[in-house]
Amino acid sequence: MVITNNVRTFANYEHNKDIAMDSFKNKEYTIDNEQLARFAKAMGHPARITILQFLASLDSCYFGDIHNELPIAKATVSQHLKELKDAGLIQGEIETPKVKYCINRENWLKAQAYFDTFFTLRKEKTTCCN
């Protein structure tokens, strides 16, 4: 998988005009960093990790009540599913009266590549701050 390194510029808000504004006006984030952050945010709750583990362990899409797999309310599960779906980590379809959920395999592989790349970006050191 090839990870691009496109750059998008974001205007930073001006909160103190006495500070050298050149260093605060524009911050650059790569598209890859934005996507990695989106995946990380979506995975930032134990219930969402549990949902992803459950769906990833299945050979096919899942019809049923995922809330039966978790110790939380049905409405809360729905919110977590929405967050995972919005991030592109899962996909779902309504097939009345049920909803079908499964891992979005394409984005799952992208997330894996982003995290692999991120966690290999370190210099070999024997101590922390020396």
OpenMM code with the backbone's topology and positions (N, CA, C; nanometers):
from openmm import Vec3, app, unit

residues = "MET VAL ILE THR ASN ASN VAL ARG THR PHE ALA ASN TYR GLU HIS ASN LYS ASP ILE ALA MET ASP SER PHE LYS ASN LYS GLU TYR THR ILE ASP ASN GLU GLN LEU ALA ARG PHE ALA LYS ALA MET GLY HIS PRO ALA ARG ILE THR ILE LEU GLN PHE LEU ALA SER LEU ASP SER CYS TYR PHE GLY ASP ILE HIS ASN GLU LEU PRO ILE ALA LYS ALA THR VAL SER GLN HIS LEU LYS GLU LEU LYS ASP ALA GLY LEU ILE GLN GLY GLU ILE GLU THR PRO LYS VAL LYS TYR CYS ILE ASN ARG GLU ASN TRP LEU LYS ALA GLN ALA TYR PHE ASP THR PHE PHE THR LEU ARG LYS GLU LYS THR THR CYS CYS ASN".split()
positions = [
    Vec3(0.0834, -0.1174, 0.0000),
    Vec3(0.0000, 0.0000, 0.0000),
    Vec3(0.0882, 0.1241, 0.0000),
    Vec3(0.0562, 0.2196, -0.0818),
    Vec3(0.1314, 0.3441, -0.0906),
    Vec3(0.0554, 0.4497, -0.0116),
    Vec3(0.1251, 0.5145, 0.0784),
    Vec3(0.0655, 0.6227, 0.1543),
    Vec3(0.1178, 0.7525, 0.0971),
    Vec3(0.0244, 0.8374, 0.0567),
    Vec3(0.0626, 0.9645, -0.0040),
    Vec3(0.1064, 1.0612, 0.1033),
    Vec3(0.1682, 1.1675, 0.0623),
    Vec3(0.2124, 1.2675, 0.1575),
    Vec3(0.1666, 1.4052, 0.1118),
    Vec3(0.0410, 1.4130, 0.0693),
    Vec3(-0.0162, 1.5403, 0.0301),
    Vec3(-0.0266, 1.6303, 0.1520),
    Vec3(-0.0215, 1.7600, 0.1295),
    Vec3(-0.0255, 1.8542, 0.2402),
    Vec3(-0.1441, 1.9466, 0.2229),
    Vec3(-0.2150, 1.9674, 0.3319),
    Vec3(-0.3241, 2.0626, 0.3334),
    Vec3(-0.2900, 2.1678, 0.4385),
    Vec3(-0.3132, 2.2933, 0.4119),
    Vec3(-0.2806, 2.4011, 0.5039),
    Vec3(-0.4071, 2.4479, 0.5744),
    Vec3(-0.3945, 2.4640, 0.7055),
    Vec3(-0.5058, 2.5119, 0.7857),
    Vec3(-0.4680, 2.6445, 0.8476),
    Vec3(-0.5596, 2.7381, 0.8431),
    Vec3(-0.5359, 2.8661, 0.9091),
    Vec3(-0.5563, 2.8454, 1.0583),
    Vec3(-0.4641, 2.8934, 1.1367),
    Vec3(-0.4743, 2.8849, 1.2816),
    Vec3(-0.5303, 3.0173, 1.3313),
    Vec3(-0.6134, 3.0143, 1.4322),
    Vec3(-0.6765, 3.1385, 1.4754),
    Vec3(-0.5765, 3.2272, 1.5473),
    Vec3(-0.5975, 3.3561, 1.5313),
    Vec3(-0.5064, 3.4550, 1.5880),
    Vec3(-0.5528, 3.4878, 1.7295),
    Vec3(-0.4798, 3.4437, 1.8286),
    Vec3(-0.5198, 3.4675, 1.9664),
    Vec3(-0.4298, 3.5680, 2.0375),
    Vec3(-0.3141, 3.5979, 1.9837),
    Vec3(-0.2260, 3.6948, 2.0470),
    Vec3(-0.1403, 3.7592, 1.9385),
    Vec3(-0.1719, 3.8833, 1.9061),
    Vec3(-0.1037, 3.9500, 1.7961),
    Vec3(0.0396, 3.9868, 1.8303),
    Vec3(0.0762, 3.9860, 1.9586),
    Vec3(0.2134, 4.0178, 1.9982),
    Vec3(0.3084, 3.9028, 1.9669),
    Vec3(0.2557, 3.7836, 1.9552),
    Vec3(0.3397, 3.6674, 1.9236),
    Vec3(0.3713, 3.6717, 1.7748),
    Vec3(0.4851, 3.6260, 1.7398),
    Vec3(0.5242, 3.6250, 1.5980),
    Vec3(0.4213, 3.5442, 1.5189),
    Vec3(0.3371, 3.6142, 1.4455),
    Vec3(0.2243, 3.5502, 1.3782),
    Vec3(0.2678, 3.4590, 1.2650),
    Vec3(0.3858, 3.4786, 1.2123),
    Vec3(0.4310, 3.3911, 1.1054),
    Vec3(0.4348, 3.2457, 1.1501),
    Vec3(0.4655, 3.2224, 1.2754),
    Vec3(0.4741, 3.0848, 1.3225),
    Vec3(0.3376, 3.0259, 1.3561),
    Vec3(0.2326, 3.1085, 1.3635),
    Vec3(0.1010, 3.0605, 1.4008),
    Vec3(-0.0029, 3.0668, 1.2898),
    Vec3(0.0216, 3.1438, 1.1857),
    Vec3(-0.0809, 3.1621, 1.0828),
    Vec3(-0.1178, 3.0335, 1.0118),
    Vec3(-0.0211, 2.9584, 0.9702),
    Vec3(-0.0487, 2.8365, 0.8951),
    Vec3(0.0239, 2.7174, 0.9560),
    Vec3(-0.0504, 2.6132, 0.9741),
    Vec3(0.0062, 2.4863, 1.0171),
    Vec3(-0.0227, 2.3883, 0.9051),
    Vec3(0.0724, 2.3045, 0.8768),
    Vec3(0.0541, 2.2078, 0.7697),
    Vec3(0.0351, 2.0692, 0.8283),
    Vec3(-0.0700, 2.0026, 0.7830),
    Vec3(-0.0967, 1.8648, 0.8204),
    Vec3(-0.1083, 1.7846, 0.6922),
    Vec3(-0.0511, 1.6683, 0.6904),
    Vec3(-0.0663, 1.5867, 0.5716),
    Vec3(-0.2042, 1.5235, 0.5726),
    Vec3(-0.2521, 1.4914, 0.4545),
    Vec3(-0.3790, 1.4193, 0.4414),
    Vec3(-0.3679, 1.2876, 0.5179),
    Vec3(-0.2511, 1.2259, 0.5111),
    Vec3(-0.2289, 1.0998, 0.5826),
    Vec3(-0.2431, 1.1184, 0.7335),
    Vec3(-0.1887, 1.2281, 0.7864),
    Vec3(-0.2009, 1.2535, 0.9300),
    Vec3(-0.3453, 1.2778, 0.9698),
    Vec3(-0.4198, 1.3460, 0.8851),
    Vec3(-0.5619, 1.3677, 0.9124),
    Vec3(-0.6362, 1.2348, 0.9167),
    Vec3(-0.6082, 1.1482, 0.8202),
    Vec3(-0.6777, 1.0196, 0.8156),
    Vec3(-0.6370, 0.9312, 0.9330),
    Vec3(-0.5094, 0.9291, 0.9671),
    Vec3(-0.4634, 0.8530, 1.0824),
    Vec3(-0.5324, 0.9023, 1.2097),
    Vec3(-0.5426, 1.0328, 1.2261),
    Vec3(-0.6088, 1.0896, 1.3435),
    Vec3(-0.7569, 1.0522, 1.3464),
    Vec3(-0.8204, 1.0493, 1.2312),
    Vec3(-0.9627, 1.0118, 1.2251),
    Vec3(-0.9820, 0.8666, 1.2660),
    Vec3(-0.8961, 0.7780, 1.2153),
    Vec3(-0.9038, 0.6376, 1.2540),
    Vec3(-0.8770, 0.6233, 1.4040),
    Vec3(-0.7740, 0.6931, 1.4533),
    Vec3(-0.7381, 0.6830, 1.5951),
    Vec3(-0.8510, 0.7338, 1.6837),
    Vec3(-0.9131, 0.8440, 1.6447),
    Vec3(-1.0247, 0.8986, 1.7231),
    Vec3(-1.1396, 0.7985, 1.7271),
    Vec3(-1.1713, 0.7405, 1.6130),
    Vec3(-1.2812, 0.6444, 1.6075),
    Vec3(-1.2520, 0.5218, 1.6931),
    Vec3(-1.1256, 0.4870, 1.7063),
    Vec3(-1.0874, 0.3692, 1.7841),
    Vec3(-1.0599, 0.4042, 1.9301),
    Vec3(-1.0827, 0.5284, 1.9675),
    Vec3(-1.0450, 0.5778, 2.0990),
    Vec3(-1.1417, 0.5471, 2.2121),
    Vec3(-1.2179, 0.4405, 2.2025),
    Vec3(-1.3078, 0.4010, 2.3107),
    Vec3(-1.3092, 0.2494, 2.3196),
    Vec3(-1.3061, 0.1942, 2.4403),
    Vec3(-1.3026, 0.0484, 2.4540),
    Vec3(-1.4211, -0.0228, 2.3886),
    Vec3(-1.5378, 0.0400, 2.3892),
    Vec3(-1.6545, -0.0230, 2.3245),
    Vec3(-1.6322, -0.0342, 2.1745),
    Vec3(-1.5713, 0.0672, 2.1147),
    Vec3(-1.5469, 0.0631, 1.9698),
    Vec3(-1.4417, -0.0408, 1.9354),
    Vec3(-1.3404, -0.0530, 2.0189),
    Vec3(-1.2396, -0.1574, 1.9977),
    Vec3(-1.3061, -0.2942, 2.0058),
    Vec3(-1.3947, -0.3126, 2.1036),
    Vec3(-1.4653, -0.4398, 2.1194),
    Vec3(-1.5525, -0.4688, 1.9974),
    Vec3(-1.6214, -0.3674, 1.9470),
    Vec3(-1.7047, -0.3848, 1.8271),
    Vec3(-1.6173, -0.4251, 1.7089),
    Vec3(-1.5055, -0.3560, 1.6904),
    Vec3(-1.4156, -0.3885, 1.5791),
    Vec3(-1.3596, -0.5299, 1.5925),
    Vec3(-1.3196, -0.5681, 1.7132),
    Vec3(-1.2687, -0.7040, 1.7341),
    Vec3(-1.3761, -0.8075, 1.7026),
    Vec3(-1.4974, -0.7816, 1.7460),
    Vec3(-1.6078, -0.8742, 1.7207),
    Vec3(-1.6332, -0.8890, 1.5706),
    Vec3(-1.6441, -0.7758, 1.5009),
    Vec3(-1.6722, -0.7810, 1.3568),
    Vec3(-1.5549, -0.8400, 1.2794),
    Vec3(-1.4330, -0.8088, 1.3208),
    Vec3(-1.3148, -0.8605, 1.2511),
    Vec3(-1.3001, -1.0115, 1.2686),
    Vec3(-1.3579, -1.0654, 1.3751),
    Vec3(-1.3460, -1.2091, 1.4005),
    Vec3(-1.4438, -1.2919, 1.3172),
    Vec3(-1.5354, -1.2254, 1.2503),
    Vec3(-1.6371, -1.2956, 1.1717),
    Vec3(-1.5923, -1.3138, 1.0277),
    Vec3(-1.6337, -1.4232, 0.9677),
    Vec3(-1.6024, -1.4477, 0.8268),
    Vec3(-1.6977, -1.3748, 0.7332),
    Vec3(-1.8104, -1.3314, 0.7839),
    Vec3(-1.9094, -1.2661, 0.6992),
    Vec3(-1.9679, -1.1474, 0.7733),
    Vec3(-2.0567, -1.0780, 0.7071),
    Vec3(-2.1240, -0.9656, 0.7709),
    Vec3(-2.2169, -1.0177, 0.8803),
    Vec3(-2.2461, -0.9323, 0.9734),
    Vec3(-2.3190, -0.9708, 1.0933),
    Vec3(-2.4589, -0.9097, 1.0913),
    Vec3(-2.5581, -0.9935, 1.1003),
    Vec3(-2.6949, -0.9477, 1.1195),
    Vec3(-2.7277, -0.9695, 1.2658),
    Vec3(-2.7747, -0.8707, 1.3316),
    Vec3(-2.8128, -0.8932, 1.4707),
    Vec3(-2.7911, -0.7724, 1.5564),
    Vec3(-2.8065, -0.7957, 1.6843),
    Vec3(-2.7944, -0.6886, 1.7809),
    Vec3(-2.6569, -0.6928, 1.8442),
    Vec3(-2.5710, -0.6048, 1.7988),
    Vec3(-2.4357, -0.5987, 1.8519),
    Vec3(-2.4401, -0.5608, 1.9998),
    Vec3(-2.5451, -0.4906, 2.0403),
    Vec3(-2.5541, -0.4515, 2.1819),
    Vec3(-2.5597, -0.5724, 2.2741),
    Vec3(-2.5982, -0.6893, 2.2223),
    Vec3(-2.5972, -0.8105, 2.3048),
    Vec3(-2.4552, -0.8557, 2.3363),
    Vec3(-2.3578, -0.8076, 2.2596),
    Vec3(-2.2178, -0.8433, 2.2802),
    Vec3(-2.1477, -0.7500, 2.3782),
    Vec3(-2.2126, -0.6396, 2.4132),
    Vec3(-2.1498, -0.5366, 2.4960),
    Vec3(-2.2327, -0.5067, 2.6207),
    Vec3(-2.1684, -0.4641, 2.7271),
    Vec3(-2.2411, -0.4314, 2.8506),
    Vec3(-2.2903, -0.2866, 2.8536),
    Vec3(-2.3407, -0.2364, 2.7410),
    Vec3(-2.3885, -0.0979, 2.7356),
    Vec3(-2.5239, -0.0930, 2.6655),
    Vec3(-2.5919, 0.0181, 2.6794),
    Vec3(-2.7263, 0.0348, 2.6249),
    Vec3(-2.7259, 0.0344, 2.4722),
    Vec3(-2.8386, -0.0041, 2.4176),
    Vec3(-2.8566, -0.0119, 2.2724),
    Vec3(-2.8291, 0.1226, 2.2043),
    Vec3(-2.8791, 0.2300, 2.2631),
    Vec3(-2.8584, 0.3634, 2.2042),
    Vec3(-2.7102, 0.4003, 2.2031),
    Vec3(-2.6371, 0.3614, 2.3063),
    Vec3(-2.4945, 0.3899, 2.3136),
    Vec3(-2.4189, 0.3107, 2.2083),
    Vec3(-2.4584, 0.1852, 2.1891),
    Vec3(-2.3966, 0.1037, 2.0842),
    Vec3(-2.4193, 0.1696, 1.9488),
    Vec3(-2.5383, 0.2198, 1.9259),
    Vec3(-2.5689, 0.2872, 1.7985),
    Vec3(-2.4778, 0.4067, 1.7760),
    Vec3(-2.4502, 0.4825, 1.8807),
    Vec3(-2.3601, 0.5978, 1.8680),
    Vec3(-2.2188, 0.5522, 1.8325),
    Vec3(-2.1735, 0.4444, 1.8948),
    Vec3(-2.0398, 0.3931, 1.8651),
    Vec3(-2.0328, 0.3389, 1.7223),
    Vec3(-2.1361, 0.2698, 1.6781),
    Vec3(-2.1402, 0.2189, 1.5412),
    Vec3(-2.1368, 0.3349, 1.4408),
    Vec3(-2.2093, 0.4413, 1.4717),
    Vec3(-2.2102, 0.5583, 1.3835),
    Vec3(-2.0702, 0.6180, 1.3719),
    Vec3(-2.0003, 0.6297, 1.4835),
    Vec3(-1.8643, 0.6854, 1.4819),
    Vec3(-1.7703, 0.5984, 1.3984),
    Vec3(-1.7798, 0.4672, 1.4153),
    Vec3(-1.6951, 0.3758, 1.3378),
    Vec3(-1.7300, 0.3796, 1.1896),
    Vec3(-1.8583, 0.3911, 1.1604),
    Vec3(-1.9022, 0.3984, 1.0208),
    Vec3(-1.8588, 0.5309, 0.9571),
    Vec3(-1.8742, 0.6407, 1.0305),
    Vec3(-1.8333, 0.7722, 0.9790),
    Vec3(-1.6835, 0.7766, 0.9502),
    Vec3(-1.6046, 0.7049, 1.0290),
    Vec3(-1.4601, 0.6999, 1.0077),
    Vec3(-1.4236, 0.6053, 0.8944),
    Vec3(-1.5200, 0.5252, 0.8503),
    Vec3(-1.4955, 0.4337, 0.7398),
    Vec3(-1.4381, 0.2992, 0.7818),
    Vec3(-1.4343, 0.2716, 0.9123),
    Vec3(-1.3778, 0.1450, 0.9576),
    Vec3(-1.4764, 0.0287, 0.9452),
    Vec3(-1.6058, 0.0601, 0.9487),
    Vec3(-1.7076, -0.0428, 0.9269),
    Vec3(-1.8040, 0.0073, 0.8220),
    Vec3(-1.8817, -0.0842, 0.7702),
    Vec3(-1.9894, -0.0457, 0.6791),
    Vec3(-2.1139, -0.1192, 0.7221),
    Vec3(-2.2270, -0.0603, 0.6928),
    Vec3(-2.3533, -0.1212, 0.7308),
    Vec3(-2.4600, -0.0901, 0.6283),
    Vec3(-2.5528, -0.1814, 0.6181),
    Vec3(-2.6656, -0.1653, 0.5270),
    Vec3(-2.7927, -0.2022, 0.6012),
    Vec3(-2.8984, -0.1291, 0.5754),
    Vec3(-3.0266, -0.1619, 0.6351),
    Vec3(-3.0986, -0.2577, 0.5416),
    Vec3(-3.1286, -0.3734, 0.5931),
    Vec3(-3.2093, -0.4717, 0.5220),
    Vec3(-3.3253, -0.5030, 0.6150),
    Vec3(-3.4299, -0.4244, 0.6023),
    Vec3(-3.5427, -0.4289, 0.6935),
    Vec3(-3.5818, -0.5724, 0.7250),
    Vec3(-3.5978, -0.6053, 0.8510),
    Vec3(-3.5915, -0.5209, 0.9709),
    Vec3(-3.4546, -0.5201, 1.0373),
    Vec3(-3.3533, -0.5672, 0.9713),
    Vec3(-3.2207, -0.5797, 1.0325),
    Vec3(-3.1198, -0.4856, 0.9675),
    Vec3(-3.0088, -0.4687, 1.0372),
    Vec3(-2.8969, -0.3932, 0.9835),
    Vec3(-2.7781, -0.4879, 0.9761),
    Vec3(-2.7071, -0.4821, 0.8658),
    Vec3(-2.5912, -0.5678, 0.8423),
    Vec3(-2.4656, -0.4835, 0.8631),
    Vec3(-2.3722, -0.5345, 0.9448),
    Vec3(-2.2469, -0.4651, 0.9701),
    Vec3(-2.1296, -0.5551, 0.9369),
    Vec3(-2.0233, -0.4950, 0.8865),
    Vec3(-1.8985, -0.5672, 0.8660),
    Vec3(-1.7837, -0.4669, 0.8605),
    Vec3(-1.6635, -0.5201, 0.8729),
    Vec3(-1.5431, -0.4379, 0.8608),
    Vec3(-1.5329, -0.3885, 0.7171),
    Vec3(-1.4987, -0.2615, 0.7002),
    Vec3(-1.4686, -0.2082, 0.5680),
    Vec3(-1.3244, -0.2493, 0.5381),
    Vec3(-1.3089, -0.3571, 0.4628),
    Vec3(-1.1760, -0.4183, 0.4427),
    Vec3(-1.0760, -0.3223, 0.3794),
    Vec3(-1.1208, -0.2406, 0.2858),
    Vec3(-1.0295, -0.1456, 0.2203),
    Vec3(-0.9731, -0.0456, 0.3218),
    Vec3(-1.0609, 0.0131, 0.4023),
    Vec3(-1.0150, 0.1105, 0.5011),
    Vec3(-0.9436, 0.0439, 0.6183),
    Vec3(-0.9786, -0.0804, 0.6473),
    Vec3(-0.9082, -0.1565, 0.7512),
    Vec3(-0.7606, -0.1693, 0.7130),
    Vec3(-0.7355, -0.2015, 0.5849),
    Vec3(-0.5973, -0.2131, 0.5364),
    Vec3(-0.5263, -0.0775, 0.5369),
    Vec3(-0.6006, 0.0283, 0.5024),
    Vec3(-0.5419, 0.1630, 0.5078),
    Vec3(-0.5041, 0.1985, 0.6510),
    Vec3(-0.5948, 0.1716, 0.7455),
    Vec3(-0.5667, 0.2022, 0.8860),
    Vec3(-0.4443, 0.1254, 0.9326),
    Vec3(-0.4353, -0.0005, 0.8946),
    Vec3(-0.3198, -0.0816, 0.9327),
    Vec3(-0.1913, -0.0207, 0.8778),
    Vec3(-0.1931, 0.0219, 0.7518),
    Vec3(-0.0742, 0.0822, 0.6908),
    Vec3(-0.0376, 0.2137, 0.7596),
    Vec3(-0.1381, 0.2974, 0.7891),
    Vec3(-0.1114, 0.4248, 0.8571),
    Vec3(-0.0499, 0.4010, 0.9948),
    Vec3(-0.1079, 0.3090, 1.0728),
    Vec3(-0.0551, 0.2823, 1.2064),
    Vec3(0.0824, 0.2173, 1.1991),
    Vec3(0.1026, 0.1250, 1.1048),
    Vec3(0.2349, 0.0631, 1.0885),
    Vec3(0.3401, 0.1693, 1.0586),
    Vec3(0.3094, 0.2589, 0.9657),
    Vec3(0.4017, 0.3657, 0.9299),
    Vec3(0.4276, 0.4565, 1.0496),
    Vec3(0.3218, 0.4932, 1.1196),
    Vec3(0.3347, 0.5819, 1.2350),
    Vec3(0.4235, 0.5210, 1.3428),
    Vec3(0.4008, 0.3943, 1.3752),
    Vec3(0.4751, 0.3322, 1.4843),
    Vec3(0.6164, 0.2898, 1.4463),
    Vec3(0.6530, 0.3013, 1.3211),
    Vec3(0.7909, 0.2736, 1.2818),
    Vec3(0.8711, 0.4018, 1.2635),
    Vec3(0.8108, 0.5168, 1.2866),
    Vec3(0.8782, 0.6460, 1.2733),
    Vec3(0.9474, 0.6846, 1.4034),
    Vec3(1.0480, 0.6141, 1.4392),
    Vec3(1.1222, 0.6500, 1.5594),
    Vec3(1.2700, 0.6256, 1.5359),
    Vec3(1.3485, 0.7048, 1.6001),
    Vec3(1.4936, 0.6864, 1.5922),
    Vec3(1.5343, 0.5867, 1.6985),
    Vec3(1.6316, 0.5056, 1.6636),
    Vec3(1.6830, 0.4095, 1.7605),
    Vec3(1.7648, 0.4839, 1.8650),
    Vec3(1.7212, 0.4786, 1.9889),
    Vec3(1.7930, 0.5411, 2.0992),
    Vec3(1.7938, 0.4445, 2.2168),
    Vec3(1.8936, 0.4584, 2.2987),
    Vec3(1.8992, 0.3728, 2.4164),
    Vec3(1.8383, 0.4424, 2.5374),
    Vec3(1.8299, 0.5765, 2.5342),
    Vec3(1.7691, 0.6511, 2.6433),
    Vec3(1.6664, 0.7451, 2.5859),
    Vec3(1.5868, 0.8018, 2.6723),
    Vec3(1.4739, 0.8830, 2.6279),
    Vec3(1.5142, 1.0200, 2.5731),
    Vec3(1.5777, 1.1003, 2.6501),
    Vec3(1.5983, 1.2404, 2.6123),
    Vec3(1.7436, 1.2803, 2.5911),
    Vec3(1.8305, 1.1880, 2.5749),
    Vec3(1.9727, 1.2217, 2.5569),
    Vec3(2.0087, 1.2250, 2.4112),
] * unit.nanometer
topology = app.Topology()
chain = topology.addChain("A")
for resn in residues:
    res = topology.addResidue(resn, chain)
    for name in ("N", "CA", "C"):
        topology.addAtom(name, app.Element.getBySymbol(name[0]), res)
